[in-house]
Amino acid sequence: MSVDLRLLGRAGCHLCEEMELELRRALDGRDCRVTIIDIDSDPQLGERYGLEIPVLMAGEREICHYTLDMQALDRFLSDH
């Protein structure tokens, strides 16, 4: 079963770029899709998350933010 994840961030954010790279490496070979969402393109997301990015989400569940938490990601993936 494929897992859909969303990475919320913004263009030019070095933490967002780092998390995306680490996430793609961590998910290599796993049945997961990652959608990158620029919070500046959605006023509600921009207001909600502001500088608290990047945020890795699955649906409405926050898996981790700022840096990739591999333990949290592994726990989530093992449940799905």
VENWOPE-V560042 format. One record per residue. N is the residue number from 0. PHI is phi in whole degrees, -180 to 180 (NA if undefined). PSI is psi in whole degrees, -180 to 180 (* if undefined). OMEGA is omega as a letter, one per 30 degrees, with the letter a starting at -180 (none if undefined). Layout:
N;PHI;PSI;OMEGA / N;PHI;PSI;OMEGA
This chain:
0;NA;129;a / 1;-76;142;l / 2;-109;131;l / 3;-101;124;l / 4;-120;153;l / 5;-125;135;l / 6;-112;111;a / 7;-92;132;a / 8;-167;-157;l / 9;-151;157;l / 10;-63;139;l / 11;84;2;l / 12;-89;114;a / 13;-66;-34;l / 14;-65;-38;l / 15;-65;-44;l / 16;-64;-42;l / 17;-64;-45;a / 18;-64;-40;l / 19;-60;-46;l / 20;-62;-47;l / 21;-64;-40;a / 22;-65;-45;l / 23;-62;-40;l / 24;-65;-44;a / 25;-66;-31;a / 26;-95;-1;a / 27;-55;124;l / 28;87;-5;l / 29;-98;153;a / 30;-85;74;a / 31;-134;144;l / 32;-115;136;l / 33;-118;125;l / 34;-108;126;l / 35;-90;127;a / 36;-122;123;l / 37;-83;113;a / 38;-65;-19;l / 39;-74;-13;l / 40;-87;-6;a / 41;-134;108;a / 42;-55;-36;l / 43;-66;-43;l / 44;-67;-42;l / 45;-59;-42;l / 46;-69;-41;a / 47;-68;-45;a / 48;-101;-28;l / 49;46;-113;a / 50;-96;3;a / 51;-87;57;a / 52;-129;160;f / 53;-76;160;l / 54;-131;127;l / 55;-98;123;a / 56;-124;153;l / 57;-131;107;a / 58;63;-127;l / 59;-97;2;a / 60;-87;126;l / 61;-85;123;l / 62;-87;-48;l / 63;-164;167;l / 64;-146;163;a / 65;72;-57;l / 66;-134;159;a / 67;-74;118;l / 68;-96;99;a / 69;-63;-35;l / 70;-64;-44;l / 71;-65;-41;l / 72;-65;-45;l / 73;-62;-41;l / 74;-61;-45;l / 75;-61;-49;a / 76;-66;-33;l / 77;-71;-24;l / 78;-82;-12;a / 79;-124;*;none
